[in-house]
Amino acid sequence: MPVVQGYAIISREGMIAHADGSFPDVLKRPGDHQFFRAGVRAADAIIHGRNSGEKDAVTANRPRLILTREIASLAHDPANPYALRWNPHGAPFADAWQHLGVAAGNNVAAVLGGTDVFELFLQVGYDTFFLSCADVSLSAGRKVFAGPETPQARLRAHGLTLRSCRQLDAAPRVILETWHRANGRAPDT
């Protein structure tokens, strides 16, 4: 199984998107964007929902799992030869990962969201979660995780510990929190 790394930027209220799933301009921060792109480019595969796909030319041909409720279990994506559509209610993550065809080894899977995807991988198990906290307000919309708890409380409740914090952007301020599972795996370097 891969090393599972989550990537999200949130508002003060824990939001990652507008109610319609679109990514808000207020969360588009250059330092966070640079960190995010580097992480996704280093990953062996990308996992996201239909609204959370990244549009980077460098990773366009990267294997990816796109979560959907529109199919029973697993199906090739007719719009992307590198993508496998996956309904987690019809197939476990291990099956989806195997069918994705990523070469064996200590692979890295970058989980990009949205809310249902981030929530699912709390159960699957993150090895690391990179939570960028932006000092901006987006009081209505979609949260990073379901439920009333803070994102930090949810990560802690699922066995992750805050290991480090660093500033990615100055104005508005964005602090990157790196959460790591005590027995989490790190990719080979």
C-alpha positions in Angstrom: 0.0 0.0 0.0 1.2 3.6 -0.6 2.2 6.2 1.8 -0.9 8.4 2.0 -0.5 12.1 2.2 -3.3 14.6 2.4 -3.1 18.2 1.2 -5.6 20.9 2.1 -5.8 24.7 2.6 -8.5 25.9 4.9 -10.0 29.2 6.0 -10.2 30.2 9.7 -13.5 28.4 9.8 -12.1 25.2 8.3 -13.6 25.6 4.8 -11.9 24.4 1.6 -14.5 25.4 -1.0 -17.6 27.4 -1.7 -20.9 25.5 -1.2 -20.9 24.6 -5.0 -17.5 22.9 -4.6 -15.5 25.7 -6.4 -12.2 26.7 -5.0 -12.4 30.3 -3.6 -9.9 33.0 -4.7 -9.4 33.9 -1.0 -7.6 30.6 -0.5 -5.3 30.9 -3.5 -2.0 31.8 -1.8 1.3 31.7 -3.7 3.4 30.0 -1.0 0.8 27.3 -0.3 0.4 26.8 -4.1 4.1 26.3 -4.5 4.2 23.8 -1.6 1.1 22.0 -2.9 2.5 21.7 -6.5 5.8 20.3 -5.2 4.0 17.6 -3.2 1.7 16.6 -6.0 4.5 16.5 -8.5 6.5 14.2 -6.2 3.5 11.8 -5.7 3.2 8.6 -7.7 -0.6 8.9 -7.9 -3.3 11.4 -7.1 -6.6 10.8 -5.4 -9.5 13.3 -5.6 -13.2 13.9 -6.1 -14.7 15.3 -9.3 -14.2 19.0 -8.2 -10.8 18.6 -6.7 -8.6 17.6 -9.6 -5.5 19.7 -10.2 -4.7 20.9 -13.7 -0.9 20.8 -13.7 0.7 19.8 -17.0 3.5 18.1 -15.2 1.1 15.7 -13.5 -1.5 15.4 -16.3 -0.4 11.9 -17.0 0.0 10.8 -13.4 -2.1 7.8 -12.4 -5.1 9.0 -10.4 -8.2 7.7 -8.6 -11.3 9.8 -9.0 -13.9 9.1 -6.4 -17.5 8.8 -7.6 -20.9 7.4 -6.7 -21.8 7.1 -10.4 -20.4 3.6 -10.8 -20.7 0.4 -8.8 -17.0 -0.2 -8.0 -14.2 0.5 -10.4 -14.1 1.7 -14.0 -11.6 3.3 -16.4 -12.3 7.0 -16.9 -13.3 7.6 -20.5 -12.0 11.1 -20.4 -8.6 10.3 -19.0 -6.5 7.2 -19.8 -4.5 7.6 -16.6 -7.5 7.7 -14.3 -9.5 5.1 -12.6 -13.0 6.0 -11.3 -13.6 4.4 -7.9 -16.7 4.1 -5.7 -15.4 3.2 -2.2 -18.7 1.6 -1.4 -18.1 -1.0 -4.1 -14.4 -1.7 -3.8 -11.9 -1.3 -1.0 -8.9 1.0 -1.4 -6.5 -1.9 -1.7 -8.4 -3.1 -4.8 -8.5 0.4 -6.3 -4.8 0.9 -5.7 -4.0 -2.4 -7.3 -6.1 -1.7 -10.4 -4.6 1.7 -10.8 -1.4 -0.1 -11.7 1.2 1.9 -9.9 4.5 0.1 -9.8 5.2 -1.8 -6.7 7.3 -0.2 -4.0 7.0 2.5 -1.4 4.7 4.7 -3.4 3.1 8.0 -2.4 -0.6 8.8 -2.9 -1.5 12.5 -2.7 -5.1 13.0 -1.5 -6.4 16.3 -2.7 -10.0 16.3 -1.5 -13.0 17.3 -1.4 -14.7 16.8 1.9 -16.0 13.3 1.3 -12.5 12.2 0.0 -10.7 13.7 3.0 -13.2 12.2 5.3 -12.9 8.7 3.7 -9.1 8.8 4.1 -9.4 9.5 7.8 -10.7 5.9 7.9 -8.3 4.5 5.4 -5.4 6.2 7.3 -3.2 9.1 6.4 0.5 8.8 7.1 0.9 12.5 6.8 -1.6 15.4 6.4 -0.4 18.8 5.3 -2.9 21.3 6.6 -2.4 24.9 5.4 -4.3 27.3 7.6 -5.0 30.6 5.9 -5.9 33.7 8.0 -8.9 34.5 5.8 -12.6 34.1 6.3 -14.8 31.8 4.4 -17.7 31.2 6.8 -20.0 29.3 4.5 -19.1 26.5 2.2 -17.5 23.0 2.4 -15.4 22.0 5.3 -12.2 19.9 5.0 -13.8 17.2 7.2 -17.4 16.4 8.1 -18.7 17.1 11.6 -18.5 20.1 14.0 -15.0 19.5 15.3 -12.0 21.5 14.2 -9.8 19.9 11.5 -7.1 19.6 14.0 -9.3 17.7 16.5 -10.4 15.3 13.7 -6.8 14.6 12.7 -5.8 14.1 16.4 -8.8 11.8 16.9 -7.6 9.6 14.0 -4.1 9.1 15.4 -2.2 11.9 13.9 0.1 14.3 15.8 1.1 17.8 15.0 4.9 17.5 14.2 5.7 21.0 12.8 4.4 24.4 11.8 5.9 26.8 9.3 4.8 30.0 7.5 4.2 29.6 3.8 2.7 33.1 3.1 3.0 36.4 5.0 -0.1 38.4 4.0 -2.6 37.0 4.5 -0.7 34.6 6.7 -0.7 30.9 5.9 0.7 28.5 8.4 1.5 24.9 7.2 0.7 22.3 9.9 2.3 18.9 9.3 0.4 16.1 11.0 2.0 12.7 11.1 0.9 9.2 12.2 3.1 7.8 14.9 3.6 4.6 13.0 3.2 6.3 9.7 5.4 5.5 6.7 7.5 7.9 4.8 8.4 7.6 1.2 11.8 6.2 0.4 14.2 9.1 -0.4 
